[in-house]
């Protein structure tokens, strides 16, 4: 099976190199998660064992929470796992246009979201409507086939994706030596388009973060749930025993939702043994959730570094296209561990 990162030059007017539109196989995905893979259990454990890991989680969580605080429209567009993936697919369909001959259309997004069990076609269409209202997508330039109702993401949506990656890289800076270099790559449009396509290809193959942190499902699948958790972690980090002192009303305002919604979420998390609400109004993160928070962030840090490493390898001067068969991988293929 050919690698999904065979290299083709950009067309005239573009710079550097980019990824092809091949698919990621289940075998390649398993290689990433296997013993020598970029996301292996051993690598995740080693990262979590580093002295600065708790501080890194707090830095990332604080950045993500601040990014969404009080932004009603952004919170409506990217407020749960389904909408996060749908927003990523919006960018992915656009960046695949050169290969597919058509980019982002309502029909293509609906079809992809339903096929990936991300959300219903109706919800995908509603998301696009919100994005248009908020200036995150717009009609394609004149000259394209108007019958396709093609849309293009604006720089505003691309910037939102980069901002989230930057939060992870800021946290990872003290843990992974190439994190600062990867941060600089976020200013390169070629990196952003390649990274979106690479990440999306793995999601299309079935990769899901919550498979490795199942206790986060309650938060991932609730409106604004992850940002409630990030707000708690921004105060607490990980590995602390004392309760977190935080206002439920402030949590609700920060994600543009009702206090009742947040209270219900916290009660449900308590019922599942993930949180404990103490008598003075504080909240304590319990070991099952703390363990999966560590997995979630360790995997997130390895993910952004993996994307940066693959992009760096494949844009090296003089690099030639190489096909790897039967899942074989080296430092330049999906499944190989980053060198950081």
Secondary structure, DSSP 8 states (H G I E B T S, - for coil): ---TT-EEE--TT--SEEE------HHHHHHHHSTTSTT-HHHHHHHHTSTTHHHHHHHHHHHHHHHHTT-HHHHHHSSSHHHHHHHHHHHHHHHTHHHHS--EEHHHHHHHHHHTTSS-HHHHHHHHHHHHHHTSEEE--TTS-GGG-EEEE-HHHHHHHHHHHHHHHHHHTTT-TTHHHHHHHTT-HHHHHHHHHHHHHHHHTT--GGGT-GGGHHHHTSTTHHHHHHHHHHHH-SS--S-B---HHHHHHHTT--HHHHHHHHHHHHHTTSEEE-TTS-EEE-HHHHHHHHHHHHHHHHHHHHHHHHHHHHTSTT-------TT---TTSTTS----
